[in-house]
């Protein structure tokens, strides 16, 4: 797979996963968040295991560990996202979560022990102003403070997930890693649901329809193939391609869920979009130190011991 093909695949994956905000928003009205994640990812994992069982025969401990680590970080992001959707609109949660577009290049620079580029620092400031306008323009009965905070937490966790995937997708077969990741997310969600909720299976056709879309489109296609695409891309490029997600989610939320789009919210979305563009300025000039391989080498390289003064 060429770099251009990987970029196109990841763009399609992110656009497909953007539909999950709409379907998840529908489901949180009748089902508990962890319950939704457990049903979604366990069924998806079962289907993937049946389809690719021969490939899984070559599964080794290293691939299992890396896939489980990726699944753990993505589970944190998804758990925060689902709880955010209980108190905020799907478009708001999508924009908040995708502040990862700004956070990933900055985090990658820090991990590579480089000063973040000036455009990235400026993008962070613009994005935070946009977040303020976006969340302040919801109007009565709109986004709640807990919903917004969960959304911001989801963005931070998603940034960590992108960086983790960029690092670990180099360590084994990307498709096998993706299957292990999905299975891990399902098991963690089931455990959380058993502890904090009273898990049940969906009963209404609308619930099963939304879950079917989440399982096939967002999970089977999205989560499983993301490591395949990211294995050829740097972490900051992957973060920048996230720009597709909030716009797809905003359009779907407005058209199918009737979510209000006030002038203040539009201004916030516009500023976040500007931040995405500003953060993308160094895209073609990415330092070698910010590639997944370079980041991985720095993470594995032992740090010199410091003399005790």
DRENVO-286829 format. One record per residue: residue in three letters; x, z, y of N, C-alpha, C in turn. Coordinates in pm, whole numbers, plus 50000, padded with zeros to 5 digits. Atoms other than C-alpha are relative to their C-alpha. Example, Ala and Ser with C-alpha at 12.3 -4.5 7.8 and 13.67 -1.06 7.14 Angstrom:
<atoms>
ALA500895000049881512305078049550500905000050120
SER499184999449881513675071449894499235007350109
</atoms>
This chain:
<atoms>
UNK500855000049880500005000050000500885000050125
UNK499245000649876501374990150340499505010650098
UNK500394990249899501265012950644498694995750067
UNK501235004849936498584990950805498805002049910
UNK501094997850094496434992550491499655014849992
UNK500244985650002496865030250483499255004550124
UNK500714996649877495755032550846498544995749993
UNK501385004850012492665011450773499215008549902
UNK500674991650099491835032150465499665013650059
UNK500264986849942492195065050653498924999250107
UNK501055001749900490045051750939498634999249934
UNK501275000950073487305042650689499605013449941
UNK500274986850057487625076650523499465009550106
UNK500414990949893487295095450852498624996450051
UNK501335004249957484295074550959498945004049898
UNK500944996150105482615081050622499775015150001
UNK500134985549999483345118150642499265004950123
UNK500734995949880481835119050992498515001249973
UNK501434998950034478425113850832499685013649941
UNK500254986950061478875147750665499445010050099
UNK500534990749900478105165450993498484999150006
UNK501455001749996474595150750996499355005649873
UNK500604995450125473865157150628500155015249983
UNK499804985550009475345192250642499085007550095
UNK500924993849903473295200350953498595000649943
UNK501325000050063470165190650761499925010949894
UNK500024990650113471125212350463500075014650043
UNK499874985949961472055244150654498675005950046
UNK501324994949964468405246650756499285006349883
UNK500704994950118467405254650397500935006549897
UNK499064994550097470585264450207501135007450072
UNK498894992349944473445289050265501274991450001
UNK498815008549985476805274150378500894999049877
UNK499125000550117478985284250082499294993749880
UNK500805005850108476165274549842500064984750007
UNK499935014549982476155239349988501364994749956
UNK498655004550034479925236149954500255000749850
UNK499794998450144479895249049596499344988749922
UNK500725010850070477245224249477500674986650027
UNK499415012849960478835195749670501324997349929
UNK498665002650050482415199849555500125001549849
UNK499934998750145481805211349197499434987749931
UNK500565012250058479555181549121500964988350021
UNK499055010849971482025158149292501225001049908
UNK498834998250087484915173249093499674995949857
UNK500405003950135482995168948767499954984949983
UNK500075014650007482315132248841501404993850002
UNK498655005449990485935125948938500805002449872
UNK499294996950124487255142948625499564990449889
UNK500505009550101485015120848407500584986150024
UNK499535013549967486105089248589501514998349981
UNK498535001350001489835096848599500655009849902
UNK499474989950093490345119748297501334995749939
UNK498725004550057493155097948159501155002650096
UNK498954997649900495065101248483500355014850005
UNK499784985649992494645138948471500805005249881
UNK499204995750114496385140348132501475001850038
UNK498624998949954499645136648325500195011250102
UNK499944989349900498855166548547501075010349962
UNK498984989950023501835190048580499795011850095
UNK500184987849921502245224448735500224997650149
UNK499705002449859503735211349058498834993050070
UNK501155007149943500875187049120498805009350009
UNK501114990549998498365214049029500145009850115
UNK499784990449892499935238549272499824993850138
UNK500135006849870500155213349557498554996650029
UNK501415003349981496575201749504499175012350032
UNK500734987649973495335237649496500285005050141
UNK499674995849863497195245549820499254991750102
UNK500745008849910495655215349990498515003649999
UNK501414996350010492225225449860499695013050070
UNK500224987249933492625260749991499914998750150
UNK500025001849854493405249550345498774992150043
UNK501195007849965490635223450347498745008349982
UNK501174991350017488195249550213499805008750123
UNK500124991849878488965271650514499374991950113
UNK500575008649896488215242450746498534997349976
UNK501395003250031484995233450566499105012250013
UNK500814987949988483785269550552499695003150146
UNK500214997849857484265273550926499064989450059
UNK500885010849952482595239750987498555002949965
UNK501384997550043479505249150785499385011450078
UNK500544988849922479105282250966499824996150146
UNK500185005049863479585264351299498704992350013
UNK501225008049996476705241051212498735008550001
UNK501174991349993474375270951181499705004350142
UNK500224995649863474815277751553500354989750105
UNK499655010449904475785244651714499574986549946
UNK500425013550041474795207951708501124993249923
UNK499005007250080476525183851473501034993050087
UNK499055006849912478085164751763500995009850061
UNK499114989949944479485196451920501045004449897
UNK499084995550104480985208251591501034989249969
UNK499075010850028482515174151529501084998950107
UNK499015000949892484185172851871500945012149997
UNK499154988150004485425208751839500984999349884
UNK499135000650117486785203451490501114989750020
UNK499025010749984488545171751596500915001950121
UNK498904996749909490555189151863501324999849922
UNK498815001950084492955185651569500814988050046
UNK499315011949951493775151951726501095003950099
UNK499034995349902495555171052001500945010349939
UNK499214989050055496745200751797501064995349901
UNK499075004350104498425181351515501344995250056
UNK498695004049948501105163351723500815011650057
UNK499294988549945501935195951900500565008849888
UNK499544991850111502135215551575501134993149924
UNK498955007450070504195188051410501325000650077
UNK498794999149918506645188751701500645013749987
UNK499474986450013507005226551677500635002249863
UNK499464998650134507535224751301501334992749986
UNK498745007650002510265198851358501015005450101
UNK499144993549901511795221951623500324990750117
UNK499885008549883511205197051900499005004550106
UNK500934996849892509595202452238498854990049996
UNK501145009450000506055187752238500104990350117
UNK499945010249895505855155452436499075003750114
UNK500824996949881504485158252790498574995049987
UNK501385004550015501435136552708499175009049909
UNK500724991250092500525159952421499615012950070
UNK500314987749925500745190852644498884997450100
UNK501065003449906498605173352906498674998149927
UNK501225002350077496115163052638499345013149960
UNK500564986950035495695199352530499205005850116
UNK500704994849882494735209352884498694992650023
UNK501215008149978492275180552923498975002949891
UNK500934997450111490775187352579499305013450016
UNK500624986949983490175224052655498954999950112
UNK501015001549894488385215052980498774992949944
UNK501115007250062486295190452781499195008849908
UNK500714990650089485455217252525499105009150082
UNK500814991449914484255239752807498744993150049
UNK501165007549953481965212952950499044996749886
UNK500825003650115480735202552608499125011549955
UNK500754988450049479695237452508499135006250108
UNK500824994449891478335247052852498784991550029
UNK501095009149965476015217152867498924998949895
UNK501005001050105473905224552564498605003650043
UNK501324996249952471055240252759499405011149916
UNK500674989350073468585266952639499754995849855
UNK500235002950141468355269252262501054990849940
UNK498965009150049471515248552226501075007449923
UNK498884994350075474965258352104500175014850032
UNK499764985749984475635295252048501495002850006
UNK498594996249992478885313652113500645000649861
UNK499395000150134479495320751740500194985949945
UNK499885013750049478825284151661501204992950060
UNK498865006249932481375272951919501325005849948
UNK498774993750049483975298151801500344995549858
UNK499765005250135483535287551439500494985650006
UNK499575013949985483905251351553501464998950041
UNK498605000049959487185258751730500905004549885
UNK499234995750117488395277551423500134989049897
UNK499965011350093487505247551211501024989650045
UNK499005009349948489635225751440501415004549969
UNK498674994750031492635248651396500304998749851
UNK499795001150144492145249351018500174985549957
UNK499875014250034491715211651006501384994750038
UNK498635003749963495015207751192500985004249892
UNK499134995250107496695229050928499814991749873
UNK500265008150119495005208250657500684986450009
UNK499345013049982496325175550802501505001349978
UNK498554997950016499865189450821500355003349856
UNK499764996550140499625204250471499934987649912
UNK500155012250079498395171350328501174990550024
UNK498865008649969501165152350508501255004649925
UNK498834994450069503715175550348499874998849848
UNK500144998950144502295178949996499584987149931
UNK500425012650062500915143849940501204992049951
UNK498775006550046504555133649883500455005549865
UNK499474992450113504895157449587499424996049865
UNK500595003950127502855139649319499094988050018
UNK500955011149992500265113149240498895003650098
UNK500974996349897498015112749550498575001349949
UNK501374999250051494795105849356499795012749919
UNK500104987750078495445134249113499975012250092
UNK500024989249902496225157049407498625001350064
UNK501334999749938492895147249564498955006049909
UNK500974994550095490945155649249500185015149986
UNK499734985650008492645189649216499535006950128
UNK500434994449872491955195749586498495002050003
UNK501474999150000488215188749546499545011049905
UNK500384989750097487975210749235500305014050054
UNK499654987149941489765239149415498995004250105
UNK500984996949896487375237049708498685004449938
UNK501244996250066484405238649471500065014049940
UNK499854986850060485735269149287500045011050106
UNK499954990149892486555287649609498635002050065
UNK501334999149941483125279549751499055007549908
UNK500854992850095481425291749433500295014950003
UNK499654985949992483345324349447499485006650126
UNK500494994649873482475329549814498485001149999
UNK501464999650005478815321249747499515011649913
UNK500394988950088478625346249460500205013550068
UNK499704987349933480145373449680499115002350122
UNK500674998249871478385367250012498564994850005
UNK501335006149996475215348149922499305001849866
UNK500725000750126472625343149649499844985349965
UNK500005014450022473455308149523498824995049919
UNK501105006550070470625285349413500264985049999
UNK499925014550001470305248749321498944994250093
UNK501005006349912468505225349563498734996849922
UNK501285003150064464835219049490499304988050064
UNK500705010849929463555194849756500764986849986
UNK499345013150007464255157249726500924997350119
UNK499165002249882465615157050083501345007149986
UNK498754992650021468195183449986500924992449904
UNK499195007550095469345163549685500514986950059
UNK499575012449935469455131749894501195002350091
UNK498894996849911471695147950154501245003749920
UNK498874996250084473875163049882500624987849932
UNK499485012150065474165129349707500914992350096
UNK499165006849900475495113950029501315007550021
UNK498804992049981477925142850076500954998649881
UNK499185000450120479135140849716500684986449984
UNK499475013450028479565103149685500844994650116
UNK499355006449885480455091450037501095008950059
UNK499084991349925482095121550201501065006449912
UNK499054993150088483735138349902500704990449905
UNK499415009150097484225112249629500904989750065
UNK499205010049928485475086349878500945006750099
UNK499244994349890486655108150165501135009349958
UNK498974990050031488455139050037500964995249893
UNK499145004050110489775122749721501044989850042
UNK499075010749962491355092349887500825003250124
UNK499214996749881492655109950199501485002249966
UNK498574998750033495895120750023500664986649969
UNK499455013350029496335084649905500414993050129
UNK499715006549872496135071450261501105007450076
UNK499044992349920498125099850418501404999949942
UNK498675000450060500985095850172500884989350064
UNK499265010749934501985065150376500075001750151
UNK500104998449855501355079150724500615013250044
UNK499514987549944502885105350950498825008850039
UNK501084990649971500875136551033499344997250134
UNK500605002249869500415127751398499144987450003
UNK500845012050009499085092851317498675003449933
UNK501224995850066496585108551077499105007850095
UNK500794992349904495505132751347499344991250104
UNK500555008949898495015104751598498844991749947
UNK501095007750058492805085051360498725008349989
UNK501184991350000490465115151362499084996950119
UNK500795003049881489245101551697498694993049966
UNK501235006850039486665080851510498885009849968
UNK501004990850054484895111151365498995005250102
UNK500994994249909483315128051670499054989750059
UNK500885010149942481945095451808498944995449899
UNK500975003450105480325085751477498995011349985
UNK500894988550015478915121051444499055001450119
UNK500844998849880477615121051804498874989849998
UNK501035010550007475775088051757498965003449894
UNK500934996450107474235099151426499145011950039
UNK500764988249958473215132851573498934996550101
UNK500965003949897471525116851872498874991549943
UNK500995009550052469745089651673499105006349894
UNK500774995250115468665108051357499585014650010
UNK500344985949988468635144951456499395003450135
UNK500594997749869467405141151813500775009950085
UNK499194990649922470295161351957500134995250144
UNK499995003449857470255162552336501414996250045
UNK498735004249940472995144652529499855001350151
UNK500134997549857473095160152877501214994450075
UNK498845004849922475355148153162501235008749982
UNK498864991050018477535179153119500674997849865
UNK499455002550134477935172652747500724986649996
UNK499355013049995478725136152815501365000950068
UNK498734998349929481415146753062501035006849909
UNK499104993350093482895170352803500514990649892
UNK499595009750101482895143152538501004989950057
UNK499105009749936484535119152783501405005850018
UNK498694993849981487325143952863500745001649868
UNK499364998850131487985150452495500494986349954
UNK499575013650034488105112752443501274996250075
UNK498795002649921490635110052726501205007349939
UNK498914992450062492695137452561500504993149875
UNK499595007350120492675117552238500894988150036
UNK499215011649958493955086852421501365004150053
UNK498734995149945496605106752607500935004249886
UNK499194995450113497785122552282500524988349917
UNK499595011550081498025088052125501114991950065
UNK498985007849930500525075452384501334999549925
UNK498725000750071503605085352177499894993849862
UNK500255004650136502065069251866501054990249949
UNK499035010050045504375039651851501445004550016
UNK498654995149974507355060551956500235013349931
UNK499914987350070506985088351704501445002949959
UNK498644996750041510355105951661500115000949848
UNK499834999450145511775103951312499785014149948
UNK500154986250045511665141451298498575004249978
UNK501404996250017507845141151300499354993049883
UNK500585006350117507345120550984499805010549892
UNK500224990150106505985138450674501275003449924
UNK498784997350077509295134250492500965009050077
UNK499094992049919511305148550781499495014350013
UNK500574986549991508895177650822500225007449869
UNK499804993650130509095184250448501435004549979
UNK498604996450015512885184050455500335012450083
UNK499734988449915512895208950741499385012649940
UNK500654988450060510445231550559500775004949878
UNK499274996150121512555230950242501425004550029
UNK498614996949967515895234550421500175014950027
UNK499814985749974517145270750405500535002450140
UNK499554996749865517565286350746501295008349994
UNK498764992150000521025299950829499715014550034
UNK500224985849972521195337550821500625003850133
UNK499524995549870521615354851152500735013349986
UNK499254987450005524195381951204499225011050069
UNK500704988549942522765416151272500845005750113
UNK499274994749884523695428051616499855015150008
</atoms>
